[in-house]
């Protein structure tokens, strides 16, 4: 793993960090950084070694994502959604599908993403209106209108959810692998307050697909259950790790500002250096406490995943980690802004305002924090299954 991290750190220094401010300011997709990650093999980091990938653990993936998140949250989130989408192919793809779809991923030339959420259900991805039907050629016709699909317009392969072919039940899920060059795909333009470069915009699929596009379909919630168990642990760990990285970046920028800020005089008798002020120390202490708690929670979730805990055993922990790190992220970024003063509010002077804007997406990302808290309450009080959404 040290070799992988050394390579990652070089990519961050040479490519990701230099482009991060421009990615944010211009709303530019972080193509250069992602291409560098692909060439170095990171696109196949979670693919088992027997399939040609690295087979990294959850803890190792979390560390990669966290490091990316401290530098460019857009790059980190695109990478998380790539790994999340990839899991459905790894776990449910046939040998033919794995050969077809994993080859370009392992070559570093194919970026994968999910197109799951819909305007009609918000962040409640389990209620799907998109439909699929058998077509005359023996394949499938899908009609799907998706919202907030990370990497829309830039991914090479989309993992798209619909109702199972012919089903009228919004809980009967099917999952399709749709190459980006398939006719019938349209997408919008992303203009986010934060995560400006991740192209998380709407995308529609009115496409005819071959038989091998179908990864799975299920009735009586079996499709939804498959999707949850394959994708939710890595997704929740991934986004929590991104949020942790953003929080650490805001904290680091704030500490650097406090340690370097000197006043012309000593108007308050605390000294000329901002680091001598009790209120600045209190801000730093508050942030350090929140980050330490967040680090522990992310590490625990990764350890539980690596210990092969059952999905139901993970459900409260993974949901709690998403919420806790989303709140930590925005709270630390705001604290860093307050501690650093007006200069942190100005764009382009300190990166703190970027970290704050990026952090505000965390609680809105599906499943949003309000739903997560209610879900945890149901799981804890009623002992219901996570799949009973």
FENTAVEN-V532031 format. One line per field, one symbol per residue. psi: psi as a letter, one per 20 degrees, with the letter a starting at -180 (. if undefined). Layout:
psi->???
//
This chain:
psi->hhgghggghgggghggghighhgghikppmggghgggghijihkhipqhijjahkqrhhgggggggghhigohggghggghghghhhhgghiqrhghggghhghghijiopqrqngqqhiicjmiiophqqqqprhiicqpqopoqqlopjpihqhppopqrqqpiqjpiinqqpqooqhjpqjpqrappmqgalhjjlmrqpqonqpqrgihogrqqrljhgggggghhhgghgggghhhgggggghgggghggggghioqqhamhjjhriphiiphhghgggggghgggggggggghggghhghjkqqghhiggghghgggghgggghgghgghgghiahhihppigqighghgghhihgihpqprhgggghggggghhikrqhim.
//
